Amino acid sequence: EDQVTQSPEALRLQEGESSSLNCSYTVSGLRGLFWYRQDPGKGPEFLFTLYSAGEEKEKERLKATLTKKESFLHITAPKPEDSATYLCAVRTNAGKSTFGDGTTLTVKP
Amino acid sequence: ETGVTQSPTHLIKTRGQQVTLRCSSQSGHNTVSWYQQALGQGPQFIFQYYREEENGRGNFPPRFSGLQFPNYSSELNVNALELDDSALYLCASSRGQGAGETQYFGPGTRLLVL
């Protein structure tokens, strides 16, 4: 069965304190790994898609990387507006999406 | 914001009732997926529709059913509501059914079953 585990469950940072979020996965036939940001009471907002090990994508203060077993979302010099829950999802050859339970990031000014 | 819209935004039902949730996909998208998100958890895949046919389903019972219309909008129907059905229901659309296609989510419908 496909599994996605995100760690830590919650992360509290001071503004400007860089860190990384982890997404470990066990799937058969990975077709894509997706990162989303979700604000309370809202739908997930798309951030990145990664397709193969070694791939990296960047957007503002965020950088996503992918290996054969895990993905990292690096946050450089975060700001309070980066506070949200970050979700990781994998899609397999069967077309099914499996999400992790997310990491809730809080950035204090 | 994405072009995916959902209605209603909130809904309260009692156990045993039936509910219909609606989703309009983003322009140019022909595939719609539905997810259930319980509080504090990640979204759980319910099913996917491509060109009006269901082409993938998660571990949900048959009382969860859906439709996709020729304009690619979609409905999620849940019969015989149970208390555990209380959740945020999310709709996501994509350009195609391919597993590598990016899905864009709507704002969700918050369902409370009493």
Interface residues (C-beta under 8 A of the other chain):
Chain A: V4 Q6 R31 G32 F34 Y36 G41 K42 G43 P44 E45 F46 T49 Y51 L87 A89 R91 T92 N93 A94 G95 K96 S97 T98 F99 G100 D101 G102
Chain B: T2 V4 S33 Y35 G40 Q41 G42 P43 Q44 F45 Q48 N55 G56 G58 L88 L90 A92 Q97 G98 A99 G100 T102 Q103 Y104 F105 G106 P107 G108 R110
